């Protein structure tokens, strides 16, 4: 299981207040309806379970539940500060 979050992208989440046991949960989110709907990436504070996959980036812990690993496998999150462009590459949705 691998995913990549650059330091610049992780920095965007540093203002989220987390309790000592919390991390940022990456999860499958469904938005829209009918033909215009689809899956996307959600992020929320939560406490990881023992069997969740946890990855630390610049002091921030990100995690994903086992049943949602398919979404973030080989995911790449990046942020270009010079253009203010956030990119999220999700091969699991291809």
Secondary structure, DSSP 4 states (H G I P E B T S, - for coil): --EEE-HHHHHTTTTS---TTEEEEEEEEEES-GGG-EEEEEEEEEEPPTTSEEEEETTEEEEE-GGGHHHHTTEEEEEETTTTEEEEE-GGG-
